[in-house]
């Protein structure tokens, strides 16, 4: 009975679920509202968001719209319904007949493809219009097939499809594919098990003796951000620390990102926001350590937010870090199945 009830609550439309407290700290509530309002202002008339210099429109659109979904809005209900709906329309319009969600001339299209699978899968369960649901499902089914064909001979993914002759792979793109594919499976889209199994084997093969994850299977040195992302993707793949490999990755993260009893490091890492976007997903599932970790993380985020509601980033752009920080600050809402405990 409990399992049946849990499944029912999981798949209820977000707007119909009981409201969940974001945080007892009113500063967090204000921070999230300012961040989401900033994102809503930054959306272009055609429905997309973009990074610095007009880059990564597909990836930025999916990430920003995910942050709005985390608030509880859907394509038809909620404060940001119009923004979410326009984002869905943009991504559906970019879907290619061969399955790629994005543009083939974008050298980093795998990121956008993975994040789009993640976002559209979360939308699919909430969509009330039957014709639009059919369209989303069709796009996702083709997207899964594209990811399967894009997988490299070693089981990972690169910036573009291996089907086009590029057998290069690296950790951060692999993570986006695993989470996107898992979200598709959660939404009822068929995903062959062997795709996920090969990806898990790839991640494990990238591990160093101390549990860190190299940039790629070819080496490059263990990197804390990629290790955090790898653990989050392994969780998405169904390994919540049962395997020895994931336990070693978790130990690496505890030693290098947030030593227990210590404080969150605010420097010394490249891609700091990326790191905590994924590590927060990992820590959220640890109900014992989450309150302390989140308490420290939110203080850093509150102290560094700009007056316009954004967080500053000179590399990828303010839209990018604002989207992922707003998502992290809303994990307790538990509206998005992919991030739930």
Secondary structure as the mmCIF struct_conf table of DSSP 4:
data_model
#
loop_
_struct_conf.conf_type_id
_struct_conf.id
_struct_conf.beg_label_comp_id
_struct_conf.beg_label_asym_id
_struct_conf.beg_label_seq_id
_struct_conf.end_label_comp_id
_struct_conf.end_label_asym_id
_struct_conf.end_label_seq_id
HELX_RH_AL_P HELX_RH_AL_P1 UNK A 2 UNK A 10
TURN_TY1_P TURN_TY1_P1 UNK A 11 UNK A 11
BEND BEND1 UNK A 12 UNK A 12
HELX_RH_3T_P HELX_RH_3T_P1 UNK A 14 UNK A 16
BEND BEND2 UNK A 17 UNK A 17
HELX_LH_PP_P HELX_LH_PP_P1 UNK A 18 UNK A 19
BEND BEND3 UNK A 24 UNK A 24
HELX_RH_AL_P HELX_RH_AL_P2 UNK A 26 UNK A 42
TURN_TY1_P TURN_TY1_P2 UNK A 45 UNK A 46
BEND BEND4 UNK A 47 UNK A 47
HELX_RH_3T_P HELX_RH_3T_P2 UNK A 52 UNK A 54
HELX_RH_AL_P HELX_RH_AL_P3 UNK A 57 UNK A 70
TURN_TY1_P TURN_TY1_P3 UNK A 71 UNK A 72
BEND BEND5 UNK A 75 UNK A 78
TURN_TY1_P TURN_TY1_P4 UNK A 79 UNK A 80
HELX_RH_AL_P HELX_RH_AL_P4 UNK A 81 UNK A 94
STRN STRN1 UNK A 95 UNK A 95
TURN_TY1_P TURN_TY1_P5 UNK A 97 UNK A 98
BEND BEND6 UNK A 99 UNK A 99
STRN STRN2 UNK A 101 UNK A 101
BEND BEND7 UNK A 102 UNK A 102
TURN_TY1_P TURN_TY1_P6 UNK A 104 UNK A 105
TURN_TY1_P TURN_TY1_P7 UNK A 107 UNK A 108
HELX_RH_AL_P HELX_RH_AL_P5 UNK A 109 UNK A 124
TURN_TY1_P TURN_TY1_P8 UNK A 125 UNK A 126
HELX_RH_AL_P HELX_RH_AL_P6 UNK A 130 UNK A 150
TURN_TY1_P TURN_TY1_P9 UNK A 153 UNK A 154
BEND BEND8 UNK A 155 UNK A 155
BEND BEND9 UNK A 159 UNK A 160
HELX_RH_3T_P HELX_RH_3T_P3 UNK A 162 UNK A 164
TURN_TY1_P TURN_TY1_P10 UNK A 165 UNK A 165
HELX_RH_AL_P HELX_RH_AL_P7 UNK A 171 UNK A 186
TURN_TY1_P TURN_TY1_P11 UNK A 187 UNK A 188
HELX_RH_AL_P HELX_RH_AL_P8 UNK A 193 UNK A 205
TURN_TY1_P TURN_TY1_P12 UNK A 206 UNK A 206
STRN STRN3 UNK A 207 UNK A 207
TURN_TY1_P TURN_TY1_P13 UNK A 209 UNK A 210
BEND BEND10 UNK A 211 UNK A 211
STRN STRN4 UNK A 213 UNK A 213
STRN STRN5 UNK A 214 UNK A 216
TURN_TY1_P TURN_TY1_P14 UNK A 217 UNK A 218
STRN STRN6 UNK A 219 UNK A 222
HELX_RH_AL_P HELX_RH_AL_P9 UNK A 224 UNK A 236
TURN_TY1_P TURN_TY1_P15 UNK A 237 UNK A 238
BEND BEND11 UNK A 240 UNK A 241
BEND BEND12 UNK A 243 UNK A 243
HELX_RH_AL_P HELX_RH_AL_P10 UNK A 244 UNK A 256
TURN_TY1_P TURN_TY1_P16 UNK A 257 UNK A 257
TURN_TY1_P TURN_TY1_P17 UNK A 260 UNK A 261
BEND BEND13 UNK A 262 UNK A 262
BEND BEND14 UNK A 266 UNK A 268
BEND BEND15 UNK A 270 UNK A 271
HELX_RH_AL_P HELX_RH_AL_P11 UNK A 272 UNK A 284
TURN_TY1_P TURN_TY1_P18 UNK A 285 UNK A 285
TURN_TY1_P TURN_TY1_P19 UNK A 287 UNK A 289
HELX_RH_AL_P HELX_RH_AL_P12 UNK A 290 UNK A 304
TURN_TY1_P TURN_TY1_P20 UNK A 307 UNK A 308
BEND BEND16 UNK A 309 UNK A 309
BEND BEND17 UNK A 314 UNK A 316
HELX_RH_AL_P HELX_RH_AL_P13 UNK A 318 UNK A 329
TURN_TY1_P TURN_TY1_P21 UNK A 330 UNK A 330
HELX_RH_3T_P HELX_RH_3T_P4 UNK A 331 UNK A 333
BEND BEND18 UNK A 336 UNK A 336
HELX_RH_3T_P HELX_RH_3T_P5 UNK A 337 UNK A 339
#
